[in-house]
Amino acid sequence: MPTNSFENFYLSWLPDKKLLKRPFYLTLANALEADIVSGKLAAGTRLPPQRELADFLDLNFTTVTTAYNLCREKNLIYGVIGRGTFVAPLPGNPSPRNANRLSDFIELGLVKGFDRIRAPIIEASENVLRKGYIEELYSYTEPAGHLHHRAAGAHWMSQMDVHTDSEHTAIFAGAQNVISASLLSLFCIGDKLAVDEYTYSNLIGTARLSHIRLLPIPGDAEGMIPAALEETCAREKIRGIFLMPNCANPTTCTIPEKRKDELAQIIEHYQLVLIEDDNTGLLPIQDGSYRSMFSRLPEQTLYICNSTSALCNGLRVAFAAFPEIFREKLLNALFYLNIKTSSLDAEIMTELILSGKAGKILEQKAELAARRNQIFDTVFPQAARPGTPSAFFRWLPLPGLPIDEIELERRLYRRNVNIHCSYRFSPAPVHHTPKFIRLAISSPDTDEAMIKGLQTVKSCLQSLPGDDPV
């Protein structure tokens, strides 16, 4: 029996005792996860001490401890020595904002991509509004996108060595929308998807909602290791694989052509569905040396053209190329998720592409990014160089970090700097060191703001106890 009545005893989380069934640790862990994912327990909430919760539920202390440990392994909660256990922010979720702090807040977590370059976007928008057929863009037709939009997308993707036609091109509301549609349509509940050890955070969240299991494959400086993928495919029944060959988010790794060949052979042999998320904000050098994974495996690959997000994050338009075998399932998912993507946004993106402004915007942003990377290297000279000198974000190792990563985020947030640590990008518990920070160097409006943010991060790290983590 509980030693406390709890009638006038506050606990921040009170699960319903009637819903607990054997095994108690599992149903308790599931209840905690459900309340976190639903938002009932907000990020940063201090959870009840395990002994008090065990007393309230009339359970053994070790049962509650086991439930907490399960949630900790899934990065749903974290502990701070001497302070307690707290609800973690979900992967990909931005930190909370305080309106009166926004003017001084430095964003190094969310990747924005030099949003201040707006003049060409506004000009293209004005040109679209002057077109004689503007009213047709408001019609409730063409779920996959109007023909001339899809043709523009196919033309744009051809510069990335993705050669397709308008019939095998679809328009989605951003790359995340393509990922969601692909997981829901091309995979079944319980299917396994091979990913990098650190991968795109929103893929992790979408896979969790879709009940797709992510299997992290070891990598090195050149990306996923083919032998490790081969070994996992031989041992596990894997349905697909997710790759970011160009400046992968978050690691900035770019897969060289030889490594692509080796991975393509394994993917073809095991008949894996390949989701190729092309995350680069640059156009490849047109000398014939660059080859996409789509060109190697056109009948197995869904190609996501993510370079459009580098043009303008606010235009939620992404082109996708797919083989005929994916058509029915993928387009059905597009229809059921969206009905259709905004034709107005797609028309503006088409205007940018056909006018040549899109390429010029990427060139301008590449120059800005190259400068930001040079500045970053002066502040953190020990950081590994990215796969491209024009990366929009950097991956900073933290060997010997003496505090929890979420606590580090909280400390920097209190100093008006937002960062994203490596736990957000891990599809499974990562027990080895070092930890990392992904720093979005393209997000601050000015070089001065970025430098101030980086110096704040460095100062915070150097103030931590123990060995200097940087």
N, C-alpha and C positions, 0 to 999 in steps of 0.2 A: 504494500500500500504506500502511496506517496506520503512523505513526511510533511509536505506543505499542502495547504488547502488550495492555493493558487487563485482563490476568489479575489484577493486584493494584492496579488503578486504578479508584477508585470513580466511577461516574456515577449520578446519581439516577434517570435514565430510560435504559433500554437496549432500544430497539425491536428486534424480530427482523429481522435482515438478510435472512433468506430470504423474508420477506413483502413486501419492497420491490420494486415493479415500476415500469416507466416509465408516466407521468412520475413520477420519484422524489419531487419536491417534493409532489405531490398525495397519493401513498400515505403519505408520511411525515406530512403534516398530518392525514390521516384516522386514522392510527394514534395520533397524539397526542390528537386529539379523543376517540377511542374510550376511551383509558385515563383521560382526565379525566372523561368522562360516566359511565363504569362505576365510578368511585371508586378505581381503582387508583392514580391520582395525586391525592393529597388537595390541597384548596385551601391555598395558601401554600407548596407544594413548590417549591424552587429548581431550575429545569431546568438541564441541562448547558449550559455555554457553547457557542455555535454552532460554533466552530472545533474544540473537543474532540469534539463529537458528529459533525461532519463527518469527523474523523480516524477515529473509531471505526467509522463506517459506510462509510468509504472513498468518500465523496461530496464533491462540490465545496462549498466554503463557501457560495456563493450559493444552492445548492439548499436547504441547511438554513435559511438566512436567509429564503428565500421561503416555506418551510413554516411557520416561526415567524410570519411576517407574516400568513399566511392565518388562523392561529389567533388572532392578536392582533386582527384585524379582526372576528372572531366573538366577541370578549370572553372567550375561553377562557384567555388568558394576558395578562400585562402586564409591562412592564419598569420597573425603578427604576434611574435613572442611578447608576452606581458600585457597584451591588449585584447586578444580574443580572436574569434573567427568571423569573417566578413563575407558578404555576397560580392562576387566578382562581376565586373561588367562583361556582358556577353561578347564573344569575338566579333569585331567589326563595329560594335556600338561606339559612337563618339562619347567623349567625356561630357558630363553635364556642364551647362553654361550658366553664368550669372550675368544678366544683362548689363549691370553697371561695371563689369570687368572687360567687356568685349573690346573696347578701344585699346586696352593695354595687353590683350591676350595674344600670344604668338602661337600659331597653329603649325605644329611639326608632326602631327599625327595623321590627320586626314590629308590625302594627296589631292590637291586641287589643280595643279598644272598651270600656273601663271594665268589665273582668271582675269587679271587686269587687262589682258590683251583682248579688248572687246570691239574695237572700231571695225575690223573686217566683218565680224559677226553681225553687228548692227547694220552695216551697209548691205550685207547680203539679205538680211531680214527686210529692209526697206525695199530692195529690188523685188523680192518675192511678193510683197503686198501690192506692188504696182502692176503685177502680171494680170493679164486679162482672164485667166482661168482660175483665179484665186478661190472663187466660190466652190470649185470642184474639190478643193482640198478639204472642205468641211463635210464631204459626203461620207456615208456610212458603208463604204465599199472597200474592196481589195485588202483583206486582212493581212496578207503577206507584204503589202506595199504596192504602190502604183508601179506600172511597168517601167516608166522612165526613172523612177527612184531606184528600182532594183538594177537597172542597166548602169546607172551611175555607180552603184555599189560594186557591181562586178568589175567595172573599169578601175575603180579605186583599189580593189583587192588584187588586181592583176599586177600592180606595182609591188606587191608583197609576195610575188610568185604564187598566187592563188588564181588559177585560170579556170573560170567557170562561166556560166551564162545566167541571164536574168531568171530563167526558170528554176535554177538551183541556187538562187539568192533570196534571202528573206530579210526583212527589216524588223528589228526588235527595239524595245525601249531600253537600250543600254546593254552592256556586256553581261551584267548581273542577270538581266532578264533572259538572255540566251542560256546562261548556266542553269537557271531555274527550270526553263522549259526542257532542256536536254536531260537533266536528272529525272524529271517527272515522266518524260516520254520514252527515252531510250533505255531506261533501267527499271528494274523491279525492286520492290521492297526487299532488303537484305542483300542486294548485289554489292560487290566489292569493287572499289575504284582505287587504283594505284595513284599516289600523289607524292610530291616531294616532302621531305621531313618538315620543312616550313613552306606553307603554301598560302594562297589567297584566302584571307580570313572569311569573306562572305561565302566562299565555296564550303567552308567548314559548317557554317550555320545552315546553309541550304541543304547540305547532305544530311544534317541532323534532322531537319524537318521532313526530308524525303525518306528517311530511314535507309539511307545508303551508307555503307561502312567504308570509311577511308583507310587505306593501308599505306602508311608512310614508307617510302623506299629510300635507303641511304644515298647520299650524293657527295660530290666533291666540288672543286672549283669550276668544273665543266658541266655541272648539273647532275641529274640522276645517273647512277652507275648502272650500266647495262647488265653486268653480272648479277647485281643485287636484284634487278627487276626479273631477270631470268630465273633466279633461284626462287623468288616469291611466286612467280607464275607457275613454276613446277610444283610448288607446295600448296598453293591456294587456288581456289577457283575464282579467278578475277574476271570481271566483265568488261572493265574499261580502264582508261588512264587519262589523267589530266596533266597537261604540260603547258608551261609558259616559256617557249624557247628563247624569247628576246627580253632581256632585262626583267627577269622573273620578279614578281611581287611576292615576298618582300626582299629576297636575297640579292637582287640585282644581277644574278647569274645569267649569262647568255650561253646557250649550248652551241659548241662549234659543229661544223658540218659533219666531220667524221663521227662524232658522238651521235648526231642525229641519225646517221646511217645505221649505226649499231642498234640504237633504240628502235628504229623502224623495222628492222629485221625481226626483233622479238615481238613487237606489236603485231606484225603481219602473221607470224607463226602461230601466235595464240589467239588470233582473230579478235583483238581487243577493240572496243569502240574508243577512238581517240578524240578527246576534246582539246583542240589546240587554241589556247587563248593568247593571241598575239598582242602582248602588252606594250609594245614599243611605241614611243611617240615620234619616231623617226621613220623616214622611208629608207629601205635598204639601198645600198649602192648598186646601181644598175650596170654591173659588169659581168653578170652571169654567175658570180661565185656564190650568191645567196640562193638557198632553196628552202622552201617551207616544208613542214611535215605533211601538209595537205598534198603537195605535188608528189611526195613519195608514196602516200597512202590515200589516194583520192576516194576510194570506195569504203574507207573505214573512218574517215575524219570529218568531224564537224569543226569548221574553222570560224573562230570569233575574231572579227576585225575590231580590235579595241583601240586602234589609233584615233578613231573619231572622238573618243572621250578626251584625248589630248587637245583636240581642236577647241572644244567647248564642253565642259562638264554639264552645263545646264541644258544643252541639246541632248535629250535622251534618245540617241539614235546609234544603233550598232548594226553593221551588216554581218550576215552569217552565210557561209557557203556550205553546202551539204550534198552528199551523194543521193541518188534516186532512192536507195533503200531506206533512207531516213525520212523521206518527204512526208508521207502521210502522218506518221506519229509526231514529227516535229511541228508541222504546220497545225495539226490539231491542238497541240499544247499551246502554240502561239495564240490561236483563236480563243481557247478556253481561259488563258491567263489574261489576255489583253483585249480581246475582240480584234483590235488593230493598234498599231503604233501611230502616234500623231503624224498625219500627213503634212501638216504645216512645218513641224520640226524636220521631217524628212526632206521637204522641199528646200528648206534653208540649207541643209547639209548638201543636197544636190547642187544648189547654186554655188556653194563654196568649192565643191569639187570641180565642176565644169568651168568655173571662171578662173581656176588656177589659184584662187586665194587659199585653199586648204594646204597646198604644198608650201606656200610662202609662210603661212602661220606656223607650220611645223618647223620650218627653217629658223624662223625668228625665235621660237621657243627653245630650239636646240642650242642656239647661241646663248640665250639666257641661262639655260641649264648647265652648259659647259662652264660658264662663269661661276655659277653657284657651286659646282663641284670643286672648282679650284679653291674657292673660299673655304669650303668644308675641309679640304685636305690641309689647309693651313691651321685649322682649329684642331682637327683630329688626324694628324699625319700618319698614325699607325693603322688607320682603317683600310680595309681591303678596297682596291679599285673596282668599280662596277664594270659590268659587261659592255657598257657604252659610256663614253665620256660625257654624254648628255643625259644621264639618268635623272629622273625627277625625284628620286628618294635614295637614301643611303642606308646601309646595313652595318651597324656599329657593334662589334663584339664587346661583351662585358665580362671578361674572365674574373672569377673570384668575387662576383657581386655578393656583398654580405647581407643584403636584405631581399625580401620578396619583390618580384618585378611589379606587382600591382601596387605595392607600397611605394616603389620608386615613382610610378606614374602619379600617385596621390601627392607625393612631396613636390614634384615638378608642377603639378596643377596648382598647388598653393602658391607657386612662384610665377603663375600666369603663363606657363608653357605646357602645351599638350603634346604628349608623345605616345607611341604605341610600342609596347615591348613584345618579345618573341612569343610569349604564351598565347597571344591572340592568333598566331599563325601556325600553331602546332595542332595537327589533327589528332594527336594522341599524347599522353603524358610524356614529357621529355625530362629525363632525370640527369642527363649528362650536361656538362658545362662546355663552353661558356654560354651565357645567355646573350641576348642581343636587343638592340633598339632599332626600330625602323624610323628614320627621320625624314620627313617630307620636306626637302629643301626647296621645292617649287611652290610651296603654299604661302609663305610670308609675302606680303606685298612688295617689300623692299629688301635690298641686300642688307641694309642696316638692321632691319627687324630680324632677318635670319641670323646674322652674326650675334645679335643680342640673345636670341633664343639658344643658339649653340653654346655660347659662353655660359649661359645659365645652366644648361645641361652639364657641361664640363665641371663647373663649380660645384654643382650638387653631387656629382660622382666623386669628386676629389674630397668632399667633406665627409664621405661615408667612413665608418671605422674599418680598420684592417688595411690590407694592401690596396694601393691605388688601382681601381678597376679599369682605368683608362691609361 
